[in-house]
């Protein structure tokens, strides 16, 4: 079926019966979703929200998140998606810092959000829940107060995501709003997606499996609706269930993180062979380094469908590697997209030549600021170039290879050691389910390498496995990179987006070994 219209709102008017959300629950068409979006857009105006105001969500992955997102995007609002895993003080800080005028949540998180909303001073009428919750108005009742026709004044909104705060309290990444209807910006975004990521309008099915309060899953879901795709929304990642959803709904594209690949590859061979995954055309991944062996195994299983890109909440994607490009240069995260330039600098500010590792800087991205923190904004910039604090190098042809985050760098005896390199080596061992490598203080060396290992399902933790892992490192890593200590954990902390949280690993480890 052809798709007429520029973006979700026009597609919904031209093709109201087109499937929009296939699961969970009762399927919803573009026309039905559009009507609900319009009702909420009009109702938010009745609550007193005006262009430039902030609207927060604390939601699990569910269709109502998309309703709120699309309403904000045609109402000139900043949408503030907040992780449901945060504590009341953490949520309260974000609500207050963003100046949120209202918050939409669900009963499972209502108690925590109440404390946060109290702290941020959000009035009773600005507290809304998608299901019954004491002290909250009903989202359905709120929508019923607004008409199903598009609001009279439509203006492009924006998402203001809060960074993970590895160097302090999280800060909102804010971009200036344009006084234009959303279709004008959607057109530019669609052209970029089609040119670099192979996504086109049509009868595609997107699996929204990552948390929608995180940058990449949210943007991929939004752009899928702007291309006329149908969505399958799932609240949790479960390896075999993911394969079943792909087969049942004929999923063609999704965004995933490397941890998901690792856990699906750990399924028994007969389970992996049980499902027909031939519908897949594009699987996008980013957010964390991926071992070359892991990605190659995924390509061998799913075919050449893995597209990798590198970027950040602040910059968006700045380099992309198609499956074919990655296969020709295993390990690359891509080459600069149109209009972007990549440079590598040393700590003193000197530009480095190809092959030398330093801080990655990118130019050519839309302007942003850390909300309320001009000093942090200035510190991340070098002229027109921005750095997310990651380390890497360019080859002679301009392909970027990542090493690690600067904040995770281990310096042992004056030598720079990158945790991701050691983790990638250890993940090749069949008894390793997951691993975090950190540097801990040492009087002689400054820092030493410590590996915290989450054993695979049938592996037995202990001295014998630790010795086996060190022997495994022998032919793969220089001696100075070998872990000086290997300890075992039942599970390792990760951020809601799936990234390994080395900050929490380090804090927990140092707390356990204090004194």
Residue pairs with C-beta under 8 A, 6 or more apart in sequence:
1 15
1 18
1 202
1 203
2 202
3 11
3 15
3 18
3 201
3 202
3 227
3 228
4 10
4 11
4 14
4 15
5 11
5 12
5 13
5 14
5 15
5 228
6 183
6 186
6 187
6 190
7 182
7 183
7 186
7 187
7 190
7 226
8 30
8 34
8 70
8 186
8 225
8 226
9 34
9 37
9 70
9 74
9 150
9 154
9 182
9 183
10 183
11 18
11 30
11 226
11 228
12 18
12 20
12 30
12 31
12 33
12 34
13 34
15 30
15 31
15 228
16 29
16 30
16 31
16 32
16 34
17 29
17 30
17 31
18 29
18 30
18 31
18 228
18 230
19 27
19 28
19 29
19 30
19 230
20 28
20 29
20 30
20 32
20 33
20 225
20 230
20 231
21 27
21 28
21 33
21 63
21 66
21 230
21 231
21 232
21 233
22 205
22 230
22 231
22 232
22 249
23 232
23 233
23 234
23 245
23 249
24 62
24 63
24 233
24 234
24 235
25 63
28 63
30 228
33 63
33 66
33 67
33 70
35 148
36 67
36 143
37 67
37 70
37 71
37 74
38 71
38 146
38 147
38 148
38 149
38 150
38 151
39 143
39 144
39 145
39 146
39 147
39 148
40 67
40 68
40 71
40 139
40 142
40 143
40 146
41 71
41 74
41 75
41 146
41 150
41 151
42 145
42 146
42 147
42 149
42 151
43 142
43 143
43 145
43 146
44 55
44 71
44 75
44 77
44 102
44 146
45 75
45 146
45 151
46 145
46 146
47 101
47 102
47 125
47 126
47 142
48 101
49 55
49 75
49 77
49 101
49 102
50 76
51 75
51 76
51 77
51 153
51 155
51 157
51 177
51 179
52 76
52 77
52 78
52 177
53 77
53 78
53 99
53 101
54 77
54 78
54 79
54 80
54 98
54 99
54 100
54 101
54 160
55 68
55 72
55 77
55 78
55 79
55 80
55 100
55 101
55 102
55 103
55 104
56 79
56 80
56 81
56 82
56 94
56 95
56 98
56 100
56 102
56 103
56 104
57 65
57 68
57 79
57 80
57 81
57 82
57 103
57 104
57 105
57 213
58 82
58 83
58 84
58 91
58 103
58 104
58 105
58 106
58 109
58 112
58 113
58 116
58 213
59 65
59 68
59 81
59 84
59 104
59 105
59 106
59 109
59 130
59 212
59 213
60 84
60 106
60 108
60 235
61 208
61 209
61 211
61 212
61 233
61 234
61 235
61 236
62 106
62 130
62 233
62 235
63 233
64 104
64 106
64 130
64 139
65 81
65 212
65 213
66 212
66 221
66 222
66 225
66 231
66 233
67 139
67 143
68 79
68 104
69 79
69 159
69 212
69 218
69 221
69 222
70 222
70 225
71 77
72 78
72 79
72 157
73 79
73 156
73 157
73 158
73 182
73 222
74 150
74 151
74 154
74 155
74 156
74 157
74 181
74 182
75 151
75 154
75 155
75 157
76 155
76 156
76 157
76 177
76 179
77 157
78 98
78 157
78 158
78 159
78 160
78 174
78 177
79 157
79 158
79 159
79 160
80 94
80 95
80 98
80 100
80 159
80 160
80 161
80 162
80 172
81 159
81 161
81 212
81 213
81 214
81 218
82 91
82 94
82 95
82 162
82 213
83 211
83 213
83 214
83 496
84 108
84 109
84 213
84 496
85 496
86 94
86 112
87 112
88 112
88 113
88 114
88 115
88 116
88 119
89 115
89 116
89 119
90 116
91 112
91 113
91 116
92 115
92 116
92 117
92 118
92 119
92 120
93 119
93 169
93 170
94 100
94 162
94 170
94 172
95 103
95 116
95 117
95 119
95 120
95 122
96 119
96 120
96 121
97 171
97 172
97 371
97 372
98 160
98 162
98 172
98 371
100 120
100 122
100 126
101 122
101 126
102 122
102 126
102 127
102 128
103 113
103 116
103 117
103 122
103 126
103 127
103 128
104 128
104 129
104 130
104 139
105 113
105 127
105 128
105 129
105 130
105 133
105 136
106 129
106 130
106 131
106 133
107 129
107 131
107 132
107 133
110 129
110 133
110 134
110 135
110 136
113 127
114 127
114 135
117 126
117 127
124 135
124 137
125 137
127 135
127 136
127 137
128 136
128 137
128 138
128 139
128 142
129 136
129 137
129 138
129 139
130 139
132 138
154 181
154 182
155 177
155 178
155 179
155 180
155 181
155 182
156 177
156 178
156 180
156 181
156 182
156 184
156 185
157 177
157 182
158 174
158 175
158 177
159 215
159 218
159 219
160 172
160 173
160 174
160 175
160 371
161 172
161 173
161 214
161 215
161 218
161 313
162 170
162 171
162 172
162 173
163 170
163 171
163 172
163 173
163 313
163 314
163 370
164 170
164 495
164 499
165 171
166 389
166 405
166 407
166 503
167 407
171 370
171 371
171 372
171 373
171 376
172 370
172 371
172 372
173 313
173 314
173 368
173 369
173 370
173 371
174 368
174 369
174 370
174 371
175 366
175 367
175 368
175 369
176 367
178 184
178 185
186 226
189 223
189 226
190 201
190 223
190 226
190 227
192 337
192 338
193 199
193 223
193 227
194 200
195 338
196 309
196 317
196 320
196 337
196 338
197 282
197 284
197 307
197 309
197 320
198 281
198 282
198 307
198 322
199 223
199 227
199 253
199 282
200 227
201 227
201 228
202 227
202 228
202 229
203 228
203 229
203 230
204 224
204 227
204 228
204 229
204 230
204 252
204 253
204 281
205 229
205 230
205 231
205 232
205 249
205 250
205 251
205 252
205 253
205 279
206 220
206 221
206 224
206 229
206 230
206 231
206 232
206 251
206 252
206 253
206 254
207 231
207 232
207 234
207 242
207 245
207 246
207 249
207 251
207 253
207 254
208 217
208 220
208 221
208 224
208 231
208 232
208 233
208 234
208 254
209 217
209 234
209 237
209 242
209 254
209 255
209 256
209 260
210 216
210 217
210 237
210 255
210 256
210 257
210 497
210 498
211 217
211 496
211 497
212 218
212 221
212 233
213 496
214 496
214 497
215 313
215 497
216 255
216 284
216 286
216 287
216 497
217 255
217 497
220 254
220 255
220 284
221 231
221 233
224 231
224 253
225 231
229 252
229 253
230 249
232 245
232 249
232 251
234 241
234 242
234 245
237 260
237 263
239 260
239 263
239 264
239 266
239 267
240 267
240 271
242 260
242 264
243 264
243 267
243 271
243 272
243 274
243 275
243 277
244 275
245 251
246 254
246 275
246 277
246 279
246 280
247 275
247 276
247 277
247 279
250 279
251 279
251 280
252 279
252 280
252 281
252 282
253 280
253 281
253 282
253 283
253 284
254 282
254 283
254 284
255 283
255 284
255 285
255 286
256 283
256 284
256 285
257 285
257 286
257 287
257 288
257 497
257 498
257 499
258 285
258 287
258 288
258 289
258 290
258 291
258 294
258 295
258 498
259 288
259 434
259 494
259 498
259 500
260 498
261 285
261 290
261 294
261 295
261 298
262 294
262 427
262 434
264 272
265 272
265 294
265 297
265 298
265 301
266 433
266 456
266 457
272 301
277 301
277 302
280 302
280 303
280 305
281 305
282 305
282 307
283 298
283 302
283 305
283 306
283 307
284 306
284 307
284 308
284 309
285 306
285 307
285 308
286 308
286 309
286 310
286 311
286 317
287 497
287 498
287 499
288 498
288 499
288 500
289 402
289 404
289 420
289 424
290 308
291 423
291 424
291 427
291 428
292 330
292 331
292 424
293 424
293 427
293 428
294 427
295 306
295 308
295 326
295 330
296 330
298 306
299 305
299 306
299 323
299 327
304 323
304 324
304 327
305 323
306 323
306 326
307 320
307 321
307 322
307 323
308 320
308 321
308 326
308 332
308 333
308 334
309 317
309 318
309 319
309 320
309 321
309 333
309 334
310 317
310 318
310 319
310 333
310 334
310 390
310 400
310 402
311 317
311 318
311 319
311 362
311 388
312 388
314 365
314 368
314 380
314 386
314 388
315 362
315 365
315 368
315 386
315 388
316 365
316 366
317 337
318 336
318 337
318 340
318 342
318 362
318 364
318 365
319 333
319 334
319 335
319 336
319 337
319 340
319 342
319 362
319 400
320 334
320 335
320 337
321 329
321 332
321 333
321 334
321 335
321 399
325 332
325 334
325 335
326 332
329 395
329 399
331 401
332 395
332 399
332 400
332 401
333 392
333 400
333 401
333 402
334 399
334 400
335 397
335 398
335 399
335 400
336 342
336 362
336 398
336 400
339 364
340 362
340 363
340 364
340 365
341 362
341 363
341 364
341 385
342 360
342 361
342 362
342 394
342 398
342 400
343 351
343 361
343 362
343 363
343 385
344 351
344 352
344 356
344 357
344 358
344 359
344 360
344 361
344 392
344 393
344 394
345 351
345 352
345 358
345 359
345 361
345 382
345 387
346 352
346 356
346 358
346 359
347 358
347 359
349 382
352 358
352 393
354 393
354 394
354 395
354 396
355 393
355 394
355 395
355 396
356 393
357 391
357 392
357 393
357 403
357 416
358 391
358 392
358 393
359 387
359 389
359 390
359 391
359 406
360 387
360 388
360 390
360 391
360 392
360 400
360 402
361 382
361 385
361 386
361 387
362 385
362 386
362 387
363 383
363 384
363 385
363 386
364 384
365 386
368 377
369 377
370 376
370 377
370 380
380 386
380 387
380 388
380 389
389 405
389 406
389 407
390 402
390 403
390 404
390 405
390 406
391 402
391 403
391 404
391 405
391 406
391 409
391 418
392 400
392 401
392 402
392 403
393 400
393 401
393 403
394 400
394 401
395 401
402 420
403 418
403 420
403 421
404 418
404 419
404 420
404 421
407 503
408 418
408 419
408 420
408 438
408 502
409 416
409 417
409 418
409 419
409 439
410 416
410 417
410 418
410 419
410 437
410 438
410 439
410 447
410 449
411 417
411 439
411 446
411 447
412 439
412 442
412 445
412 446
412 447
412 448
412 449
412 480
413 445
413 446
413 480
414 446
415 480
417 439
417 449
417 480
417 481
419 436
419 437
419 438
419 439
419 502
420 437
421 477
421 481
422 437
422 449
422 451
422 473
422 477
422 481
422 483
423 435
423 436
423 437
423 451
423 500
425 472
425 473
425 476
425 477
426 432
426 435
426 437
426 451
426 453
426 469
426 472
426 473
427 434
427 435
428 472
428 476
429 468
429 469
429 472
430 456
430 459
431 455
431 456
431 459
431 465
431 468
431 469
432 453
432 454
432 455
432 456
432 459
432 469
433 454
433 455
433 456
433 457
433 459
434 453
434 454
434 491
434 492
434 500
435 451
435 452
435 453
435 454
435 492
436 451
436 452
436 492
436 500
436 502
436 505
437 449
437 450
437 451
437 452
437 483
437 502
438 449
438 450
438 452
438 502
438 505
438 506
438 509
439 447
439 448
439 449
439 450
440 447
440 448
440 450
440 506
440 509
440 510
440 513
441 447
442 448
448 484
448 485
449 481
449 482
449 483
449 484
449 485
450 483
450 484
450 485
450 486
450 487
450 509
451 469
451 483
451 485
451 486
451 487
452 487
452 488
452 489
452 492
452 505
452 509
453 461
453 465
453 469
453 486
453 487
453 488
453 489
454 488
454 489
454 490
454 491
454 492
455 461
455 465
455 488
459 465
461 488
462 488
465 488
466 486
466 488
469 483
469 486
470 482
470 483
470 486
473 481
473 482
473 483
474 482
487 509
492 500
492 501
492 505
493 500
493 501
493 504
493 505
493 508
494 500
494 501
495 501
